[in-house]
Amino acid sequence: MNEKPTASSQQAGRRLRQFLRPDGRTIHVAASPEAAETLRRQLSQDQKDGEFDLIIHGSPEHLDALREVHAQNEEKRNALKRKHTEVYDEFEKVHAELDALSTELGSLTQKEVALDANFSRYGYSAHIRTKEAGSSASSVMSGPEKEEERRRGESMKFWKKPVIRQYFHKGLIWRASETEEVASFELFVDLLYVGIIAINGDRAAEDPTGEALLQFCVTFILSWKLWSELTLVVSWFETDDIVQRICVLFFLACLTGYTTNITNAAGSTYTPLIAFYVSQRLFQAVYFLWTAQMVPMVRSMLISSAVFIFIPSALWIASIHVEDPARLVLIWIAILLELFGSGLFLFFIRASERSDIAAINRWSKHFQFYPAVNIEHKTERTNAFVTIVLGYSVVALLYQNQAPFGINAFFGKAILGLVQAFSFNMIYFEIDNRNIYTHAIRRHYISYMAWLWLHLPFIMSIILASGALSKLVIAHDCANADPETLAEAYALRSAPEIDVGLRWFYCAGLGIALASMAGISLSHTHHPLPTHLPKPIRLTIRLLIALILILLPLAPLTSLSLIATTTSLVVLVLIVDLYGASDKKEGFWMSKSKCRYETECTLRRADMERMREGGMGVEELSRRDVGIGGGGVVDMS
């Protein structure tokens, strides 16, 4: 008769593949949903009585089963303690000391990346794998070897072979064990985008017409595409060499040349604008082809990515040699291919994996491996870009005063604009990005694409509204707004009345931004807390206020009244979300839960008896030297 393995029969450091329930049924643990089906068929053939349970590793059912078996073993331990008290107490003391030493060693040893933190922040997924410490099948370097490597340090090489960080294979995401951090040169690139955002926003506000809006859309979408592609390449491959820095420097040079030609892009500088843009895109295509030779595992996907660069690049070059309206046709075809081409192609690849057509199955075999987006890096980079955009909305409302006492309508409009920007910051970061159960990137491929594409209109609308706000703040069309109190440079730009186009840029920008944020929030799955207002109701209110903002230019309001009205509506959205998303059980105005202080220490049996009898308090115990594993002084104030 075959002996069923238990938890104690497993080797340390290895996953528990099967264990026993208290009722004697065997629990088998599958690595993935696909492996679960294969294991189910195998077990059905081997065990005709069907006395087994099958669960997926890391799932809620897995956790519940482990807790149940853990409780059973705790009961066995308590029974042994009652039967062999003295031996058990001595064993427990030795065990506690060993645990304390192991904890200290663990805190000083470099650990592998923990998926638990990733799951708690972005949502659980049974389709993610990483290298495991102590596993001969996945560990490249043992603990002592890693420690020795860390002691030696690492110098930057001139060139390193690119290593893919994470990739898809048969529905699973395999990711590197090391955490991916934002590189310093990425933050340096963001500094240049501070200027790009300001130039685009200021240029659109200078002449608020349909032609200016069209130019703004074209120039900003292209700069956004360059930023997105750089973020994607850094997320895909790990190189960290000097050659990578040289490539980034070339990217910055092309981006600088592109930026210097934005203002007059609809006229004489269109050709150099497109020349710098296409130069960077073609350079990236060559990089993909070269990397395809270095990393054959994802060669097909990299070649496809290069093709999706060459096709719109040909259209951009062709647009230089034609005039409007033919140029606009080529421009927008190229933009659509730039924004949606590679995403739709990847969607087709994933759909072809489940196709029953033989020709498609043969074709899809070339794309069994393809790079995956690192969720931590992507969200951090996107949050950083949104912060830059919101920073521009704050800078745009600043002006210089020369009056002895400058508390006037200009100052009031600036403060209202500041409240408005702060409210947008809270809605995006503190409301929509809080209590996420499953992030849009992890939830589904379609939700990821929605999250990605909705950020573009959100960011563009904020920039457009912020550029218009810079003009509204210094306008002197209302009471207590004397342009003579402004510094000379701002007094010259102060307008006696608001242009109609400026109203539409400002109000429609805010409305579209709110609507886009509602879509971004909808792409996530949030924790099902018992809130005062369900998420669908809060988002519906947000969309209705967004519609009011879009139609607000139809009302003949002064600049002060207009900014006050829009700020009030945005603050109303914030209040509804803050109160509506709060937990009914915890309350809104004050927390109902009591504060608890917890610590761990080694406790002798005699001390435990004295504490039960009231002869020793926690303060006295904390001041004593309780040996290894004891806690320090506990502040109970």
CORDAVEN-V51713 format. One record per residue. N is the residue number from 1. PHI is phi in whole degrees, 0 to 359 (NA if undefined). OMEGA is omega in degrees with one decimal (none if undefined). NEAR is the number of other C-alpha atoms within 12 Angstrom. Layout:
n = [N;N]
phi = [PHI;PHI]
omega = [OMEGA;OMEGA]
near = [NEAR;NEAR]
//
This chain:
n = [1;2;3;4;5;6;7;8;9;10;11;12;13;14;15;16;17;18;19;20;21;22;23;24;25;26;27;28;29;30;31;32;33;34;35;36;37;38;39;40;41;42;43;44;45;46;47;48;49;50;51;52;53;54;55;56;57;58;59;60;61;62;63;64;65;66;67;68;69;70;71;72;73;74;75;76;77;78;79;80;81;82;83;84;85;86;87;88;89;90;91;92;93;94;95;96;97;98;99;100;101;102;103;104;105;106;107;108;109;110;111;112;113;114;115;116;117;118;119;120;121;122;123;124;125;126;127;128;129;130;131;132;133;134;135;136;137;138;139;140;141;142;143;144;145;146;147;148;149;150;151;152;153;154;155;156;157;158;159;160;161;162;163;164;165;166;167;168;169;170;171;172;173;174;175;176;177;178;179;180;181;182;183;184;185;186;187;188;189;190;191;192;193;194;195;196;197;198;199;200;201;202;203;204;205;206;207;208;209;210;211;212;213;214;215;216;217;218;219;220;221;222;223;224;225;226;227;228;229;230;231;232;233;234;235;236;237;238;239;240;241;242;243;244;245;246;247;248;249;250;251;252;253;254;255;256;257;258;259;260;261;262;263;264;265;266;267;268;269;270;271;272;273;274;275;276;277;278;279;280;281;282;283;284;285;286;287;288;289;290;291;292;293;294;295;296;297;298;299;300;301;302;303;304;305;306;307;308;309;310;311;312;313;314;315;316;317;318;319;320;321;322;323;324;325;326;327;328;329;330;331;332;333;334;335;336;337;338;339;340;341;342;343;344;345;346;347;348;349;350;351;352;353;354;355;356;357;358;359;360;361;362;363;364;365;366;367;368;369;370;371;372;373;374;375;376;377;378;379;380;381;382;383;384;385;386;387;388;389;390;391;392;393;394;395;396;397;398;399;400;401;402;403;404;405;406;407;408;409;410;411;412;413;414;415;416;417;418;419;420;421;422;423;424;425;426;427;428;429;430;431;432;433;434;435;436;437;438;439;440;441;442;443;444;445;446;447;448;449;450;451;452;453;454;455;456;457;458;459;460;461;462;463;464;465;466;467;468;469;470;471;472;473;474;475;476;477;478;479;480;481;482;483;484;485;486;487;488;489;490;491;492;493;494;495;496;497;498;499;500;501;502;503;504;505;506;507;508;509;510;511;512;513;514;515;516;517;518;519;520;521;522;523;524;525;526;527;528;529;530;531;532;533;534;535;536;537;538;539;540;541;542;543;544;545;546;547;548;549;550;551;552;553;554;555;556;557;558;559;560;561;562;563;564;565;566;567;568;569;570;571;572;573;574;575;576;577;578;579;580;581;582;583;584;585;586;587;588;589;590;591;592;593;594;595;596;597;598;599;600;601;602;603;604;605;606;607;608;609;610;611;612;613;614;615;616;617;618;619;620;621;622;623;624;625;626;627;628;629;630;631;632;633;634;635;636;637]
phi = [NA;284;275;281;288;245;299;286;276;275;287;295;87;252;292;278;274;201;204;254;281;302;276;95;285;274;255;257;250;263;286;207;301;293;294;296;293;296;294;297;295;294;292;296;281;281;243;292;285;69;275;204;241;234;228;262;302;86;282;302;296;298;297;296;295;296;296;295;292;297;296;297;289;296;295;297;297;295;294;296;296;291;276;232;296;294;297;295;298;294;297;295;295;297;296;294;294;296;297;296;294;295;296;294;297;295;290;262;253;291;260;286;295;261;286;301;296;295;295;294;268;245;106;285;214;277;252;244;231;213;290;250;294;87;264;293;281;235;279;272;219;285;302;300;294;296;295;294;297;293;295;292;80;214;260;283;273;292;213;230;295;300;239;287;280;206;207;268;206;53;84;251;257;258;234;296;286;282;284;264;254;290;284;296;290;293;293;294;298;299;298;292;288;301;290;298;297;295;295;296;293;294;295;292;285;296;221;286;238;296;295;295;295;297;295;299;299;294;293;284;299;293;293;296;296;298;296;297;291;297;299;294;296;296;288;287;240;252;234;52;229;289;300;298;295;295;297;295;296;296;300;294;296;295;293;295;298;296;294;290;243;285;303;250;295;282;238;284;260;295;297;294;301;290;298;293;295;293;300;292;294;291;299;292;297;296;298;297;295;294;293;299;283;281;237;295;299;245;300;298;291;292;296;297;297;295;297;286;264;296;295;294;298;296;292;295;295;295;294;293;263;234;251;295;272;298;297;297;297;295;299;284;295;295;296;298;293;296;279;244;299;293;294;293;295;294;298;294;297;293;290;291;295;253;280;261;278;297;296;291;296;296;292;290;296;286;239;293;244;208;299;243;278;281;294;295;294;295;291;295;292;294;298;295;293;298;297;298;296;295;296;296;295;281;297;296;270;280;213;244;257;234;278;301;230;266;273;219;296;300;295;299;294;296;294;298;296;294;299;296;296;296;294;298;298;292;296;288;269;267;253;288;258;253;58;282;276;223;292;301;296;269;295;193;298;292;295;295;295;296;300;292;287;290;293;294;297;299;292;298;292;298;296;296;293;291;298;292;298;299;279;291;298;262;289;247;263;228;291;58;225;274;297;292;277;270;298;304;298;278;295;293;267;287;258;285;211;269;292;298;298;294;300;292;301;288;288;294;299;295;295;293;298;296;295;295;295;296;294;297;297;293;289;273;251;264;299;282;283;284;277;292;229;298;302;302;292;296;290;295;299;297;292;295;292;299;295;298;297;296;270;298;301;289;273;280;254;286;299;294;295;294;293;297;293;296;296;298;293;294;295;299;300;297;296;300;289;297;287;295;273;284;282;298;289;279;88;257;281;216;284;269;281;274;279;236;249;235;209;239;204;276;236;286;298;295;295;296;294;296;293;293;276;87;273;215;257;295;298;295;296;291;277;277;275;262;84;295;92;282;275;276;290;260;275;266;284]
omega = [179.7;179.0;-179.9;-178.9;176.0;-177.8;-176.8;-179.4;-180.0;176.9;178.4;178.4;179.3;178.8;176.3;-175.9;177.6;176.9;-172.5;169.9;175.8;-179.9;177.1;179.2;179.6;176.4;177.5;-176.7;178.3;-176.8;-176.0;176.8;178.9;178.5;179.2;179.3;178.7;179.9;179.1;179.3;-179.8;-179.6;179.0;178.6;-176.3;-176.9;-175.5;-178.3;177.3;-178.7;177.7;174.2;-178.5;180.0;-178.5;-178.4;177.8;-178.1;176.4;178.1;177.8;179.8;180.0;179.8;178.0;178.5;-179.5;179.7;177.9;178.2;178.4;-179.2;174.4;178.0;176.2;179.3;179.6;177.8;176.7;179.4;179.8;-175.4;-177.0;-170.2;-173.8;178.5;-178.9;-179.7;179.1;178.4;-178.7;179.1;178.0;-179.9;179.4;178.9;177.4;178.0;-179.6;178.7;179.6;177.8;179.6;177.2;-179.5;180.0;-179.9;-177.5;178.3;-176.0;173.3;178.8;-179.4;178.8;-179.4;179.1;178.4;-179.2;-177.5;-177.2;-173.2;178.3;-178.7;173.1;177.4;-175.1;-179.1;177.7;174.9;178.1;-178.5;177.4;177.3;179.6;-178.5;-178.9;-174.1;-177.3;179.6;-174.6;-179.0;-177.8;178.4;179.0;177.4;179.9;178.6;177.4;179.6;179.9;-179.1;-175.5;-177.6;177.2;-179.5;179.2;176.5;178.7;174.4;177.3;-179.3;177.8;-178.8;-175.3;-179.8;-176.4;174.9;172.9;178.3;175.2;179.3;174.7;174.9;-174.9;-180.0;-178.8;179.9;176.1;-179.6;-179.3;177.3;-177.8;-178.1;-179.3;175.1;176.2;176.9;176.4;179.2;178.4;178.0;-179.8;171.8;177.5;-179.8;179.2;-179.1;179.9;179.5;-178.7;-179.2;-179.6;179.3;-178.1;179.9;-178.5;-173.3;179.3;177.9;178.1;177.9;177.7;178.5;179.4;178.4;-179.3;-176.9;-174.4;-178.7;179.5;179.4;178.4;175.6;179.2;178.3;179.0;-178.5;-178.1;176.8;177.7;-179.1;-178.4;178.8;179.6;-177.0;-168.6;174.9;177.6;177.2;178.1;-178.6;178.5;178.0;178.6;177.5;177.3;178.0;178.2;175.2;176.3;-179.8;178.6;177.4;-179.4;177.0;176.6;177.0;-175.8;-177.4;-178.3;-176.6;-169.4;-177.8;-176.0;179.1;-177.9;-169.7;-175.1;179.7;-177.8;177.2;176.6;-178.9;-179.8;178.8;179.8;-178.0;178.4;179.0;-179.1;178.6;175.6;178.3;177.6;177.3;177.7;177.6;-179.5;178.8;178.5;177.8;176.7;-179.4;-176.7;-175.2;-177.8;-179.2;-175.0;-175.7;-178.6;179.4;176.7;177.6;178.0;177.4;178.9;179.9;169.2;-178.0;-175.2;177.3;177.2;176.9;178.2;178.0;178.1;179.0;-178.3;177.8;-171.5;177.7;179.4;176.4;4.2;-179.5;179.4;-179.9;178.4;179.3;-178.6;-175.0;172.0;179.1;179.6;178.9;177.5;179.3;-174.2;-169.7;-174.0;-177.2;178.6;178.1;177.5;177.7;175.6;178.2;178.5;-178.4;178.2;-177.9;178.5;-179.5;-177.3;177.4;-179.5;-173.7;-177.6;178.9;178.5;177.5;-179.9;-176.5;178.7;177.7;-177.0;177.6;176.9;173.0;-173.3;178.2;178.6;174.3;-170.8;179.5;-177.7;-177.4;-179.0;179.2;179.7;178.7;177.0;178.7;179.8;177.7;177.9;177.5;-179.4;178.0;175.1;176.4;178.8;176.4;179.9;-176.2;-177.3;-179.8;177.7;179.2;-178.5;176.1;176.8;178.7;178.6;-170.4;176.1;-176.3;-177.8;177.9;179.3;178.2;178.9;178.0;179.2;177.2;176.7;177.2;177.5;179.7;179.0;178.8;178.8;176.7;178.9;179.8;-179.4;-176.0;-172.7;-172.4;179.9;-173.9;-179.3;178.1;178.0;177.5;177.5;174.5;179.8;-177.7;179.6;-178.6;-174.4;-178.3;179.4;-179.0;177.8;177.0;179.8;177.0;177.9;-177.7;-174.6;-179.4;178.0;-179.4;176.3;176.9;-177.9;-179.8;-178.8;177.7;179.8;-179.1;179.3;-179.5;176.2;177.6;-180.0;179.3;176.8;-178.2;-176.8;-175.9;176.3;-179.2;179.8;-177.6;-179.2;178.2;179.5;-179.9;-179.2;178.8;178.3;178.4;172.5;-170.8;-177.6;-178.8;178.1;178.7;-178.3;-178.5;-176.7;179.0;177.1;-174.5;174.8;-179.2;179.0;179.0;176.5;-178.0;177.4;-175.2;-174.4;179.3;176.5;178.3;-178.8;179.6;177.5;178.2;179.6;178.8;177.4;176.0;177.5;178.0;177.8;-179.7;-179.3;176.7;167.4;-178.3;179.2;-177.8;178.5;174.5;-174.5;178.0;177.4;178.5;-177.9;179.3;179.9;179.8;179.2;176.0;176.3;179.0;179.7;177.9;177.9;175.4;177.8;177.5;179.0;-179.1;-178.2;-175.9;177.8;179.3;178.7;-178.3;-177.5;172.7;-178.5;179.4;179.0;-179.0;179.9;178.5;-179.7;-179.6;179.2;178.5;180.0;179.0;177.5;176.8;176.1;-179.8;-179.3;178.7;-179.2;179.7;-179.8;-176.9;-178.1;-179.6;-177.5;178.4;-175.7;-177.5;-177.2;-177.0;-172.6;179.9;178.0;-179.4;-177.1;-179.7;178.9;179.6;176.0;-178.5;175.2;178.2;178.7;175.3;-173.8;176.9;-178.7;-179.0;178.3;179.5;179.1;178.5;178.5;179.0;-180.0;179.3;-177.9;-179.6;178.6;-179.6;-178.9;179.4;179.3;-177.4;-179.9;179.7;172.8;-176.3;175.2;-177.0;-179.5;-179.9;176.9;178.0;179.8;-178.6;177.6;-176.4;-178.3;none]
near = [3;6;9;20;20;22;23;16;16;15;14;12;12;18;22;26;29;32;32;31;28;20;15;16;22;28;36;35;32;29;29;25;24;19;23;23;19;16;27;26;16;17;23;18;12;14;17;12;12;17;19;26;29;34;33;31;32;29;24;15;19;27;16;18;30;28;16;20;26;20;16;19;20;14;15;15;19;17;14;18;19;14;13;15;16;15;14;20;24;17;18;23;24;20;17;24;22;17;20;22;18;16;15;14;13;14;11;12;20;22;23;25;20;22;29;19;13;25;25;19;28;30;30;27;31;30;31;34;29;29;28;27;27;21;19;14;13;19;20;17;21;22;22;15;15;20;16;15;15;16;12;10;10;11;13;14;14;14;17;18;21;28;26;35;34;36;32;30;26;25;28;27;28;28;35;31;26;22;24;28;23;26;24;15;24;33;23;18;34;33;24;29;33;28;27;37;42;37;31;47;45;34;36;43;40;29;27;29;21;17;21;30;33;24;31;39;33;36;40;41;32;40;45;35;31;38;35;31;32;35;34;30;35;36;37;34;36;29;27;29;22;18;19;29;24;16;25;33;21;23;33;30;20;31;40;26;27;37;35;25;29;41;30;24;30;28;18;14;21;32;27;27;35;40;27;33;42;37;29;36;39;30;26;34;28;23;28;34;26;20;31;28;19;20;28;24;26;35;25;28;35;36;29;27;37;30;26;32;38;29;27;34;34;26;29;38;28;24;29;28;17;18;17;14;11;16;22;24;18;27;34;26;24;32;30;24;28;38;30;23;24;26;25;20;23;30;22;21;32;29;21;24;27;18;17;12;13;13;12;19;20;17;18;29;24;23;34;28;30;38;35;35;35;38;35;28;28;34;32;23;32;33;23;28;34;35;29;30;40;41;29;37;44;33;28;36;36;30;31;23;26;20;18;10;12;22;19;26;32;44;30;28;39;37;26;34;45;32;28;36;39;24;33;43;32;25;35;34;26;20;33;36;31;25;26;32;27;30;38;35;33;36;28;22;26;22;24;31;28;28;32;36;30;29;35;34;32;34;44;46;41;45;50;50;51;49;45;47;51;43;47;51;51;46;40;32;27;28;18;20;32;27;32;24;28;31;21;17;16;27;25;17;23;31;25;22;24;34;27;26;29;38;40;34;45;45;45;37;41;50;39;37;44;48;37;37;43;38;34;37;41;32;35;36;31;30;24;18;20;17;26;23;23;24;33;22;20;33;32;24;27;37;29;23;34;30;25;27;36;29;24;30;31;16;18;17;23;29;43;35;26;35;45;29;27;42;34;22;34;40;30;26;38;34;24;28;37;29;23;28;37;30;24;20;16;18;18;18;12;12;13;12;9;8;9;9;11;13;18;20;28;30;30;24;18;14;22;19;14;17;18;13;11;12;15;18;19;27;17;21;27;26;18;21;16;22;21;24;26;25;24;22;19;20;15;14;8]
//
